[in-house]
Amino acid sequence: MANGYPRRSSVFSGLVLILFGLLFLLHNFRGGFSLGRLLIHWWPLLLILWGIAKLYERVAAQRSGAQPGAPIRAGEVFLILGLLSLVGLIALADFVKDRVPGIEIDEPVFGDSHSFDVDVPSKPVPANARIVIRNGRGGITVRAGDTPEIRVSGKKTIRTWSESDAQRIANSARIEIVQNGDAYEVRAAGSDNPSSRIAMDLDVVVPKKSPLTIRNEKGDVQVSGPGGELSITTQSGDIEVRDARADVDIELRRGGIKVSDTKGNVKISSRGGEVQVVNAAGGLTLDGEFFGPIRAEKIAKGVRFISSRTDLTLTQLSGHLETHSGNLEIFDSSGNLALRTRDYDVNLENVTGKIKIDNRNADVQVRFPVPPKDDVDITNSSAGITLSLPSASNFAILADSHSGDIDSEFDAPTLKKTTTESGDAHLEGKVGSRGPKITLKTSYGSISIHKSS
């Protein structure tokens, strides 16, 4: 109270609480809604809202004769700082969940752990019936059997404070096998409790020739010996597939993947960690962002690798491909190679097909243990190129280095090197006759051509 007039309260705090409350609700109930990204682009709206609220308060105070409030109140400042800090913590948690493999940030679940057996009667099905396995949380192990039936066993783990509550939940939470159209589904049913309190670890046996689809939320998945097409989708957990006789399609958000001894094609879409694929009779497609090392070995029909920084096509891989710690290595391949990447030190050895590389910000090294027969085209920027060839090699070369030098251990009458006053270097000519064409170009890096032993 001042001069007999009441002081008006601020409407800004209420508006801010309503606004942030709506944003938090959208974040909780709409997947993919990013508070951090929204705040980065739209934070000036807070200042606009603050200014509108202050103008409204002053006009309303003048009309009613009340004493105007302070232009900016300390409580409002602390409210804004506190809410922004909360948004920052939520955005950090979202970032960690999306970008750091193997780290989980879940809602806390309290209580003791209680285990119960999963008891499901076996169900006869046609020998090539399509089978779908759906689970919430928990591991799934699938084996191919010799009889036309589905058998399910395992454990259900329930976290509660009392054993009686756990028993009640266990009695209602069950696994059932039902026919859905031409498919047979193994799925959880009967529980109205939060899925975070219940984990189902399932051991499933299916007919050997059945096409198989697995959908899991959180938990490891292991499959051995499937004879039909295999599709696995899970949010979090490690996946292992062995001895698949048909195509394998894997989609994973967080976790590691191991696939071995497959007869069909393998496709992996992931934002996960380590990937290892060994001995595939078909081709391998990698599509996504992989934060751990990648190793592919003995892929008969080649590798296709697509990410935000890499586009690789390799038509055959008899040796191995590996990415780790900023390196991309390919050893022993008789197929053609086309690579566009950045920030990878590229190292090729004994790649005997046609080679085309476009790299940035990292070195490229290519070594031929035998004279090359196909064309080599390497473009780089802000890094060097090193090429090693047997002394008996025949080739035609065109090499350019902008603001860098060219050093060659090969000498021939038709081979000519020139330099400019600005520091550019050019090498052109032939070594021997009837060899492939080698084109090397880089900027702000050197080119080295060596004779390999």
C-alpha positions in Angstrom: 0.0 0.0 0.0 1.5 3.4 -1.1 -0.4 6.8 -1.2 -3.6 4.9 -0.4 -3.5 2.8 -3.6 -3.0 -1.0 -3.6 0.0 -2.3 -5.5 -0.9 -4.6 -8.4 0.6 -8.0 -8.6 2.5 -9.2 -11.7 0.7 -11.4 -14.3 4.0 -12.4 -15.9 4.9 -15.2 -13.4 1.6 -16.9 -14.0 2.0 -16.7 -17.8 5.5 -18.1 -17.7 4.4 -21.0 -15.5 1.5 -21.9 -17.8 3.8 -21.7 -20.9 6.6 -23.9 -19.4 4.0 -26.3 -18.0 2.6 -26.8 -21.5 6.1 -27.3 -22.9 6.9 -29.9 -20.3 3.7 -31.8 -21.1 4.5 -31.8 -24.8 8.0 -33.2 -24.0 6.6 -36.0 -21.9 3.8 -37.1 -24.2 5.2 -36.5 -27.7 8.3 -38.4 -28.6 11.0 -36.4 -30.4 9.8 -33.0 -29.0 13.1 -31.3 -28.2 13.0 -28.6 -25.5 16.6 -27.7 -26.1 16.1 -27.1 -29.8 13.0 -25.1 -29.2 14.7 -22.9 -26.6 17.6 -22.2 -28.9 15.4 -20.8 -31.6 12.5 -19.2 -29.7 14.0 -17.9 -26.5 13.4 -14.2 -27.6 9.7 -14.9 -27.2 10.3 -14.8 -23.4 11.5 -11.2 -23.6 8.5 -10.3 -25.8 6.1 -12.0 -23.4 7.8 -10.2 -20.5 7.5 -6.8 -22.2 3.8 -7.3 -23.1 3.1 -8.3 -19.5 4.8 -5.2 -18.2 3.0 -2.9 -20.6 -0.3 -4.5 -19.6 0.4 -4.1 -15.9 1.3 -0.4 -16.3 -1.7 0.5 -18.4 -4.0 -1.4 -16.0 -2.5 0.4 -13.0 -3.0 3.8 -14.6 -6.6 3.1 -15.4 -7.4 1.7 -11.9 -5.3 4.3 -10.0 -3.2 1.6 -8.4 0.5 2.0 -7.7 2.5 0.4 -10.6 4.7 -2.5 -9.7 8.5 -2.5 -10.1 9.6 -2.7 -13.7 11.4 -6.0 -13.1 11.0 -8.0 -9.9 13.7 -10.2 -8.5 11.2 -13.0 -8.1 10.5 -13.0 -11.8 14.2 -13.1 -12.6 14.8 -16.1 -10.3 11.7 -17.8 -11.8 13.1 -17.5 -15.3 16.6 -18.7 -14.3 15.2 -21.7 -12.5 12.9 -22.7 -15.3 15.7 -22.3 -17.9 18.0 -24.4 -15.7 15.4 -27.1 -15.6 15.0 -27.0 -19.4 18.8 -27.3 -19.7 18.9 -30.4 -17.5 16.1 -32.1 -19.5 17.8 -31.1 -22.8 21.2 -32.6 -21.5 19.4 -35.8 -20.5 17.9 -36.1 -24.0 21.2 -35.4 -25.6 22.9 -38.2 -23.6 20.2 -40.7 -24.3 20.4 -40.0 -28.1 24.1 -39.5 -28.6 26.0 -41.6 -26.1 25.7 -45.4 -26.7 25.1 -47.7 -23.8 23.8 -45.0 -21.4 20.2 -45.3 -20.3 18.3 -42.6 -18.4 15.0 -44.0 -17.3 12.4 -43.1 -14.8 13.3 -44.5 -11.4 11.7 -47.8 -10.3 11.9 -48.6 -6.6 11.3 -51.8 -4.7 12.7 -55.3 -4.5 13.2 -57.7 -7.5 11.0 -60.8 -7.6 11.3 -63.6 -10.2 8.6 -66.0 -11.5 8.6 -68.6 -14.2 7.0 -68.0 -17.5 4.7 -70.9 -18.2 3.2 -71.1 -21.7 1.7 -74.2 -23.4 3.4 -75.0 -26.7 1.4 -74.3 -29.8 1.5 -76.3 -33.1 1.9 -74.1 -36.2 2.6 -74.8 -39.9 6.3 -75.4 -40.6 6.8 -72.2 -42.5 4.3 -70.0 -40.5 5.3 -66.3 -40.1 6.0 -65.6 -36.4 6.0 -62.3 -34.6 7.5 -61.9 -31.1 6.6 -58.7 -29.2 8.1 -57.8 -25.8 8.3 -54.8 -23.7 11.4 -55.0 -21.4 13.6 -58.0 -21.1 15.8 -60.2 -23.1 14.7 -62.5 -26.0 16.5 -65.6 -27.1 15.2 -67.4 -30.1 16.4 -70.8 -31.4 15.3 -72.7 -34.5 13.7 -76.1 -33.7 13.1 -79.2 -35.7 9.3 -79.5 -34.9 6.5 -77.3 -36.3 5.5 -75.7 -33.0 6.2 -72.6 -30.9 7.6 -73.2 -27.4 8.1 -70.4 -24.9 9.8 -70.4 -21.5 11.7 -67.9 -19.4 11.4 -65.6 -16.4 9.4 -62.6 -15.5 11.0 -60.1 -13.1 8.8 -57.8 -11.1 10.0 -54.9 -9.0 7.7 -54.0 -6.0 8.0 -53.4 -2.3 6.1 -56.5 -1.3 6.1 -60.1 -2.4 2.3 -60.2 -2.4 2.1 -57.3 -4.8 4.7 -59.0 -7.0 2.7 -62.2 -7.0 -0.5 -60.4 -7.9 1.2 -58.7 -10.8 2.8 -61.9 -11.9 -0.6 -63.7 -11.9 -2.0 -61.1 -14.3 1.1 -60.5 -16.5 1.4 -63.4 -18.9 2.8 -64.4 -22.3 0.3 -65.7 -24.9 0.6 -67.2 -28.4 -2.2 -66.1 -30.7 -3.0 -66.3 -34.4 -3.3 -63.0 -36.2 -4.1 -63.4 -39.8 -1.4 -65.6 -41.4 1.0 -64.9 -38.5 1.4 -66.3 -35.0 2.2 -63.8 -32.3 4.1 -64.3 -29.1 3.2 -61.3 -26.9 2.7 -60.0 -23.4 -0.9 -59.7 -22.1 -3.0 -59.2 -19.1 -1.1 -56.6 -17.0 -2.3 -53.1 -16.3 0.9 -52.2 -14.4 3.6 -49.9 -15.6 5.9 -51.7 -18.0 9.0 -50.3 -16.2 8.1 -52.6 -13.2 7.9 -55.8 -15.4 10.7 -57.4 -17.4 10.0 -60.6 -19.4 13.1 -62.7 -20.3 11.9 -65.1 -23.0 13.4 -68.2 -24.5 11.5 -69.1 -27.7 11.8 -72.0 -30.0 10.3 -71.6 -33.5 10.1 -73.8 -36.6 13.3 -73.7 -38.6 11.8 -72.4 -41.8 9.6 -69.7 -40.3 10.0 -66.0 -41.2 10.6 -64.2 -37.9 9.9 -60.7 -36.7 11.0 -59.5 -33.3 9.9 -56.2 -31.7 11.4 -55.4 -28.3 11.7 -52.2 -26.2 14.6 -52.8 -24.0 16.8 -55.9 -23.6 19.2 -58.1 -25.4 18.1 -60.2 -28.4 19.9 -63.4 -29.5 18.8 -65.4 -32.5 20.4 -68.6 -33.8 19.7 -70.8 -36.9 16.6 -69.0 -38.4 15.8 -70.4 -41.8 13.4 -67.7 -42.9 13.7 -63.9 -43.3 14.6 -62.2 -39.9 13.6 -58.7 -38.8 14.6 -57.3 -35.4 13.6 -53.9 -34.1 14.5 -52.8 -30.6 15.2 -49.5 -28.8 18.0 -50.5 -26.5 20.1 -53.6 -26.0 22.7 -55.8 -27.7 21.7 -57.9 -30.7 23.4 -61.1 -31.8 22.4 -63.2 -34.9 24.1 -66.5 -35.8 23.7 -68.9 -38.7 20.8 -67.1 -40.5 19.8 -68.8 -43.7 18.0 -65.8 -45.3 18.0 -62.0 -45.2 18.5 -60.2 -41.9 17.2 -56.7 -41.2 18.1 -55.0 -37.9 17.0 -51.7 -36.5 18.5 -50.5 -33.2 18.6 -47.2 -31.4 21.2 -48.0 -28.7 23.4 -51.0 -28.3 25.9 -53.3 -30.1 25.3 -55.7 -33.0 27.0 -59.0 -33.9 26.1 -61.0 -37.0 27.9 -64.1 -38.1 27.7 -66.8 -40.8 24.7 -65.6 -42.7 23.5 -66.9 -46.1 21.5 -63.8 -47.2 21.8 -60.0 -47.2 22.3 -58.1 -43.9 20.9 -54.6 -43.4 21.6 -52.7 -40.2 20.0 -49.3 -39.4 21.2 -48.0 -36.1 22.3 -45.2 -33.8 24.2 -47.7 -31.8 27.6 -48.7 -30.7 29.8 -51.5 -31.9 28.9 -53.4 -35.1 30.5 -56.6 -36.2 29.5 -58.6 -39.2 31.5 -61.7 -40.2 31.2 -64.2 -43.0 28.1 -63.1 -45.0 27.3 -64.8 -48.3 25.2 -61.8 -49.3 25.8 -58.1 -49.1 26.0 -55.8 -46.0 24.2 -52.4 -45.8 25.0 -50.1 -42.9 22.7 -47.0 -42.6 22.9 -44.7 -39.6 25.2 -43.1 -37.1 27.5 -45.6 -35.4 29.4 -44.3 -32.3 31.4 -47.5 -31.7 33.9 -49.3 -33.9 32.6 -51.1 -37.1 34.2 -54.3 -38.4 33.0 -56.2 -41.5 34.9 -59.3 -42.6 34.3 -61.6 -45.6 31.3 -60.0 -47.2 30.8 -61.8 -50.5 28.6 -59.3 -52.2 30.1 -56.1 -50.8 29.4 -53.3 -48.4 27.2 -50.2 -48.6 27.8 -47.8 -45.7 25.8 -44.6 -45.4 26.1 -42.0 -42.6 26.2 -38.2 -42.2 29.9 -38.3 -42.9 30.4 -41.3 -45.1 29.1 -42.8 -48.3 30.9 -46.0 -49.2 30.2 -48.6 -51.9 32.5 -51.7 -52.0 31.4 -54.4 -54.4 33.3 -57.3 -52.7 35.2 -57.8 -49.5 37.3 -60.9 -49.0 39.3 -59.3 -46.2 38.0 -56.8 -43.7 36.8 -53.3 -43.2 37.2 -51.5 -39.9 36.4 -48.0 -38.5 37.8 -46.9 -35.2 39.2 -43.8 -33.6 39.0 -41.6 -36.7 40.4 -44.3 -39.0 38.7 -46.2 -41.9 40.7 -49.2 -43.0 40.0 -51.7 -45.8 42.4 -54.6 -46.4 42.1 -57.3 -49.1 39.3 -56.6 -51.6 39.0 -57.4 -55.2 35.9 -55.3 -55.8 35.5 -51.7 -56.9 35.5 -49.0 -54.3 33.8 -45.6 -54.2 34.2 -43.6 -51.0 33.1 -40.1 -50.1 33.9 -39.1 -46.5 35.4 -36.6 -44.2 37.5 -36.5 -41.0 38.6 -40.2 -41.5 42.2 -41.2 -42.0 41.7 -43.6 -44.9 44.0 -46.6 -45.2 43.6 -49.0 -48.1 45.8 -52.1 -48.7 45.4 -54.7 -51.5 42.2 -53.2 -52.9 42.6 -54.4 -56.5 39.5 -53.0 -58.2 38.7 -49.5 -59.4 39.2 -46.9 -56.7 37.5 -43.5 -56.3 38.0 -41.6 -53.1 36.8 -38.1 -52.1 38.0 -37.1 -48.6 38.4 -34.0 -46.4 40.5 -33.0 -43.4 42.3 -36.3 -43.0 45.1 -38.3 -44.8 44.6 -40.9 -47.5 47.0 -43.8 -47.8 46.7 -46.5 -50.5 49.2 -49.4 -50.8 49.3 -51.9 -53.7 51.3 -55.1 -53.1 50.9 -56.0 -56.8 50.8 -53.5 -59.7 47.3 -52.0 -60.1 45.2 -52.8 -63.2 42.3 -50.4 -62.6 42.1 -46.7 -62.5 42.7 -44.8 -59.2 41.1 -41.4 -58.5 41.8 -39.7 -55.1 40.7 -36.2 -54.2 41.5 -34.7 -50.8 41.6 -31.3 -49.1 43.5 -30.0 -46.1 45.5 -33.2 -45.8 47.9 -35.4 -47.7 47.9 -38.4 -50.1 50.3 -41.3 -49.9 50.4 -43.9 -52.7 52.7 -47.0 -52.6 53.2 -49.0 -55.8 55.5 -51.9 -56.7 58.6 -50.8 -58.7 57.4 -52.8 -61.7 54.1 -50.9 -62.0 53.0 -49.3 -65.2 50.7 -46.3 -65.0 49.8 -42.8 -66.3 49.6 -40.2 -63.6 48.1 -36.7 -63.2 48.8 -35.2 -59.8 48.1 -31.7 -58.4 48.8 -30.2 -55.0 47.5 -26.7 -54.2 49.8 -25.1 -51.6 51.7 -28.3 -51.2 54.5 -30.4 -52.7 54.6 -33.6 -54.7 57.3 -36.2 -54.0 57.7 -39.2 -56.3 60.2 -42.1 -56.2 59.4 -43.1 -59.7 61.4 -41.6 -62.6 60.7 -41.8 -66.3 61.5 -39.7 -69.4 57.9 -38.7 -69.9 57.3 -37.9 -66.2 57.4 -34.1 -65.6 57.0 -32.1 -62.4 56.4 -28.4 -62.3 55.9 -25.9 -59.5 54.6 -22.4 -59.3 55.6 -19.3 -57.4 52.4 -19.6 -55.3 53.5 -23.0 -54.0 51.4 -25.3 -56.3 52.9 -28.5 -57.7 51.9 -30.5 -60.7 53.1 -34.0 -61.9 52.1 -35.6 -65.2 53.4 -38.3 -67.4 53.7 -42.1 -67.8 55.7 -44.8 -66.1 56.0 -47.8 -68.4 53.1 -48.5 -70.8 49.5 -49.7 -70.9 48.9 -49.1 -67.2 45.9 -47.7 -65.5 45.3 -43.9 -65.0 46.1 -42.5 -61.6 44.6 -39.1 -60.6 45.7 -37.5 -57.4 44.5 -34.0 -56.2 44.8 -32.3 -52.9 44.9 -28.8 -51.3 47.0 -27.7 -48.4 48.7 -31.1 -48.2 51.5 -33.0 -49.9 51.4 -36.0 -52.3 53.9 -38.8 -51.9 54.4 -41.6 -54.3 56.6 -44.5 -53.1 58.0 -47.7 -54.4 56.8 -50.5 -52.2 59.0 -53.5 -51.4 
